[in-house]
Amino acid sequence: MQGNPQTIQAIQTALQSNNIDQLREIAFGPGGFQNNELRRRVWPVLLHHVRLRPENIPLIPLTQLLPLIRFTNNTETNPQITAEPLIAHFEPSIHDMRTIMNDVKRSFNFIIERERTMSETIVNQVKNVRILLLRFLVTIMKKPLHYFQGYNLILSVFINVMISTDPPYPGEVETCFQVIKKVTYFYLIEFCRGNFINYIYTCFHYTLKLINLLNPSLERIMRPSPAHYFIDIVSWFYVDGPTNVDINARRYDAFLSVPSPFFPLYFAAVYFHSKRNDLMNAENILTEGNKLVTRPATNEDELLQEALQLYQRFPPDKLENKQHHEVILLGVVAVILGVISGTYAN
């Protein structure tokens, strides 16, 4: 089993004794939960302890998706093929369904890039995971929820970790779906409620307050920039590219170990601070910042530990603006597990 033998043993022991505190501590150690085999066991346990009871949403039968699957897997350009007749009877809006299908067709490209081949085996593997992604998206994105771009990338990380066989067996699919459902309803729900831009502005100001605690000079430079640049916040935590797949899982080890949807912003703040010289010399500091967090750092473990220390010192409900002495109360879920450097490219 890949990883540090002592850490692996510690994870297994914590799982056997249901020691959640120990698992959360291990998440911030070198390499986190070490490998996907262990993550498939640990992530559901961590999410079980999230105070959330998402509604009972049954996974849509695969047979109902067959017309969409045929369209999604069609790689040829045919002007006579249109998605409209196929998607009109599904619960997500026509606009959402069109976006979902386009994003699904762009997802999991890292498998092809990693294998550097388009063999029949690889083609079938990509088709299988895209079908699974489509099934999850169409099931969850029912009114009043709305799809947002970048959500497909977040789900692709969980599918890549939680699904071990190709094609997956039914029990594995159901477990993966339950994990994704909890992640959506706990971490991403505010982004799915259709008021996306307002939450972006809230995240922008919240992140600046965190940066101010670390480096007031950097915060002053970032503050005048238009908040709409932060629309790429949904791409902050998806590191694109076939060689960076493990980085995404490593970050989610930590994100899921802190039972708060705000924690990824703490990671962004310490990451920005660690690259303060590059940011302060950039022509467009926010554009550079959006690109920055979607690239792996050389010290991922160290940054995650610093983010945890910042979170413990200034948790969301007690974070104080030292200039104005007021408590920040936020009603937004600004987690982004997800990210965009690859949202449109992937």
C-alpha positions in Angstrom: 0.0 0.0 0.0 1.5 3.3 -1.1 2.5 5.8 1.6 4.3 6.0 4.9 3.9 2.7 6.8 3.6 4.4 10.2 1.0 6.8 8.9 -0.9 4.1 7.2 -1.0 2.1 10.5 -2.1 5.2 12.4 -5.0 5.7 9.9 -6.1 2.1 10.2 -6.0 2.2 14.0 -8.0 5.4 14.1 -10.6 3.9 11.7 -10.9 0.8 13.9 -11.4 2.9 17.0 -13.5 5.5 15.2 -11.1 8.2 16.5 -12.2 11.2 14.4 -9.9 13.6 16.1 -6.9 11.4 15.3 -8.0 11.2 11.7 -8.3 15.0 11.5 -4.8 15.4 12.9 -3.4 12.9 10.4 -5.0 14.8 7.5 -2.6 17.7 8.1 0.5 15.5 8.4 2.8 14.7 5.5 0.8 13.2 2.6 -2.5 13.3 4.4 -4.4 10.0 4.1 -1.6 8.6 1.9 -3.5 6.9 -0.9 -7.0 6.5 -2.5 -7.5 3.1 -1.0 -7.5 4.7 2.5 -9.4 7.8 1.4 -12.3 5.6 0.2 -12.6 4.5 3.9 -11.8 7.8 5.6 -13.7 10.4 3.6 -17.2 8.8 4.3 -16.3 8.6 8.0 -15.4 12.2 8.2 -18.5 13.3 6.3 -20.6 11.1 8.6 -19.7 13.5 11.4 -20.8 16.6 9.5 -24.0 18.0 11.1 -26.1 17.6 8.0 -29.0 15.5 6.9 -29.3 16.0 3.1 -32.7 15.2 1.6 -33.2 11.6 0.4 -32.4 11.9 -3.3 -32.4 8.5 -5.1 -29.8 8.1 -7.8 -31.5 8.4 -11.2 -31.6 5.0 -13.0 -29.0 4.7 -15.7 -31.7 3.7 -18.3 -33.3 7.1 -18.1 -30.0 8.7 -19.2 -29.4 6.7 -22.3 -30.4 9.4 -24.8 -28.1 11.9 -23.0 -25.3 9.3 -22.8 -25.4 8.8 -26.5 -25.2 12.5 -27.1 -22.5 13.1 -24.5 -20.3 10.3 -25.9 -20.7 11.5 -29.5 -17.4 13.2 -30.4 -18.4 14.0 -34.0 -19.8 17.3 -35.1 -23.2 16.8 -36.6 -25.4 19.8 -37.2 -28.5 17.6 -37.1 -27.9 16.6 -33.5 -29.2 19.0 -30.9 -29.4 18.5 -27.2 -32.7 20.4 -26.8 -35.1 17.5 -27.4 -33.0 15.2 -25.2 -32.8 17.4 -22.2 -36.2 19.1 -22.1 -37.8 16.5 -19.9 -35.1 16.5 -17.2 -35.6 18.5 -14.0 -32.6 20.8 -14.3 -33.3 23.8 -16.4 -32.5 23.7 -20.2 -29.7 26.1 -19.5 -28.3 24.0 -16.7 -28.6 20.8 -18.7 -26.8 22.3 -21.7 -24.0 23.5 -19.5 -23.8 20.1 -17.7 -23.5 18.2 -20.9 -20.8 20.4 -22.3 -18.8 20.2 -19.1 -19.2 16.5 -18.8 -17.7 16.1 -22.3 -14.7 18.2 -21.1 -14.2 16.3 -17.9 -11.6 13.6 -17.1 -9.3 14.7 -19.9 -6.5 14.1 -17.4 -6.9 10.4 -17.9 -6.1 10.7 -21.6 -3.3 13.1 -20.9 -1.8 10.8 -18.3 -2.0 7.7 -20.5 -0.9 9.6 -23.6 -2.9 7.2 -25.7 -6.4 6.8 -27.1 -6.6 3.0 -26.9 -10.0 1.4 -26.7 -9.4 0.7 -23.0 -8.7 4.3 -22.2 -11.6 5.6 -24.3 -14.0 3.2 -22.5 -12.6 4.3 -19.1 -13.2 7.9 -19.9 -16.7 7.2 -21.2 -17.6 5.2 -18.0 -16.5 8.0 -15.6 -18.2 10.6 -17.7 -21.5 8.6 -17.6 -21.1 8.4 -13.9 -20.5 12.1 -13.6 -23.5 12.9 -15.8 -25.7 10.6 -13.6 -24.6 12.3 -10.4 -25.1 15.8 -11.8 -28.6 15.2 -13.3 -29.7 13.6 -10.0 -28.5 16.3 -7.7 -29.1 19.4 -9.8 -32.9 19.5 -9.2 -34.8 22.6 -8.4 -34.2 24.7 -6.4 -30.5 23.9 -7.0 -28.6 25.3 -9.9 -25.5 24.1 -11.7 -22.3 26.2 -11.6 -19.3 25.7 -13.8 -16.5 24.1 -11.8 -18.8 21.7 -10.0 -18.0 19.1 -12.5 -14.3 19.3 -11.6 -15.1 19.0 -7.9 -17.1 15.9 -8.5 -14.4 14.4 -10.8 -12.0 14.4 -7.8 -14.4 12.4 -5.7 -15.1 10.0 -8.5 -11.4 9.5 -9.1 -10.8 8.7 -5.4 -14.0 6.8 -4.5 -14.3 4.6 -7.6 -11.7 1.8 -7.7 -13.0 -0.4 -10.5 -13.9 0.1 -14.2 -16.7 -0.3 -14.6 -17.6 0.4 -10.9 -19.8 -2.0 -9.0 -23.3 -0.7 -7.7 -22.3 -0.5 -4.0 -19.2 1.6 -4.9 -21.3 4.0 -7.0 -23.9 4.4 -4.2 -21.1 5.2 -1.6 -19.6 7.7 -4.0 -22.9 9.3 -4.6 -23.6 9.7 -0.8 -20.2 11.3 -0.3 -20.8 13.7 -3.2 -24.3 14.6 -1.9 -23.0 15.5 1.5 -20.1 17.5 0.1 -22.7 19.4 -2.1 -25.1 20.1 0.7 -22.6 21.1 3.3 -19.8 22.8 1.4 -21.3 24.0 -1.9 -25.0 24.6 -1.2 -24.8 28.4 -1.4 -23.2 28.2 -4.8 -26.0 26.0 -6.0 -28.8 28.4 -4.9 -28.5 30.6 -7.9 -27.1 33.7 -6.2 -23.6 33.1 -7.2 -22.3 36.6 -7.8 -23.3 37.9 -4.4 -21.4 35.0 -2.7 -18.4 35.8 -4.8 -18.3 39.3 -3.4 -18.7 37.9 0.1 -15.8 35.5 -0.4 -13.7 38.3 -1.8 -14.1 40.5 1.3 -13.8 37.5 3.6 -10.5 36.4 2.0 -9.2 40.0 2.3 -9.9 40.0 6.0 -7.9 36.9 6.4 -5.0 38.3 4.3 -5.1 41.4 6.5 -4.3 39.3 9.5 -1.2 37.9 7.8 0.0 40.9 5.8 -1.9 44.3 5.8 0.3 45.6 3.0 -0.7 42.8 0.7 -4.4 43.3 1.7 -4.2 47.0 0.8 -2.9 46.2 -2.7 -5.5 43.5 -3.3 -8.5 45.5 -2.0 -9.0 48.0 -4.8 -9.2 45.3 -7.4 -12.7 44.5 -8.7 -14.2 41.6 -6.8 -15.6 40.1 -10.0 -12.1 38.7 -10.7 -12.9 36.3 -7.9 -15.5 34.6 -10.0 -12.7 32.1 -10.6 -12.9 31.2 -6.9 -14.6 28.0 -8.0 -11.4 27.0 -9.6 -9.1 27.7 -6.8 -8.8 24.2 -5.5 -8.6 22.1 -8.6 -5.0 21.7 -9.8 -5.2 20.9 -13.5 -3.0 18.4 -15.3 -2.4 14.6 -15.3 0.5 14.8 -12.9 -1.4 16.8 -10.3 -4.3 14.5 -9.6 -2.9 13.5 -6.2 -2.6 17.1 -5.2 -6.4 17.6 -5.4 -7.0 14.5 -3.2 -4.3 15.7 -0.8 -6.0 19.1 -0.4 -9.4 17.5 0.1 -8.0 15.4 2.9 -7.6 18.6 4.8 -10.7 20.4 3.6 -13.0 17.5 4.6 -11.2 17.2 8.0 -12.3 20.7 9.1 -16.1 20.7 9.6 -16.6 24.2 8.1 -17.2 25.3 4.6 -15.0 28.3 5.1 -11.7 26.5 5.6 -10.5 26.6 1.9 -10.4 30.4 2.1 -7.9 30.1 4.9 -5.7 28.0 2.7 -6.1 30.5 -0.1 -5.0 33.3 2.3 -1.9 31.6 3.5 -1.0 30.6 -0.1 -1.4 34.2 -1.3 0.8 35.3 1.7 3.5 32.8 0.8 3.6 34.3 -2.7 3.3 37.9 -1.6 6.3 39.1 -3.6 5.0 37.6 -6.8 1.6 39.0 -6.2 2.7 42.5 -5.3 4.8 42.7 -8.5 2.1 41.3 -10.8 0.4 43.5 -13.4 -3.0 42.2 -12.3 -2.8 40.9 -8.8 -6.2 39.0 -8.7 -5.7 37.4 -12.1 -2.3 36.2 -10.9 -3.9 35.1 -7.6 -6.6 33.0 -9.3 -3.9 31.2 -11.4 -1.7 30.8 -8.3 -3.9 28.6 -6.2 -4.6 26.3 -9.1 -0.9 25.4 -9.3 0.6 23.0 -6.8 2.9 24.5 -4.2 6.3 23.0 -3.3 5.1 23.1 0.4 1.5 21.9 0.3 1.6 20.2 3.7 3.2 23.3 5.3 0.6 25.6 3.8 -2.3 23.4 4.9 -0.9 23.3 8.5 -0.5 27.1 8.4 -4.1 27.4 7.2 -5.3 25.2 10.1 -3.4 27.4 12.6 -5.0 30.5 11.2 -8.4 28.9 11.3 -7.9 27.8 15.0 -6.8 31.3 16.0 -9.6 33.1 14.0 -12.5 30.7 13.4 -15.3 32.1 11.1 -17.7 33.1 13.9 -15.0 34.9 15.9 -12.8 36.5 13.2 -12.3 40.1 14.2 -11.4 42.9 11.9 -8.6 44.6 14.0 -9.2 47.9 12.2 -12.9 48.2 12.9 -13.3 45.8 15.9 -16.3 44.0 14.5 -17.2 40.4 14.2 -17.6 39.1 10.7 -20.9 37.2 10.3 -21.1 35.4 6.9 -24.0 33.5 5.5 -22.2 32.1 2.5 -20.6 28.8 1.9 -17.3 29.7 0.3 -15.5 26.4 0.2 -14.0 25.7 -2.9 -13.0 22.5 -3.1 -13.3 23.0 -6.6 -11.5 25.3 -9.1 -11.2 26.6 -12.4 -7.9 26.7 -14.0 -9.3 23.6 -15.6 -13.1 24.4 -15.6 -13.2 25.5 -19.2 -10.1 23.6 -20.4 -11.1 20.3 -18.8 
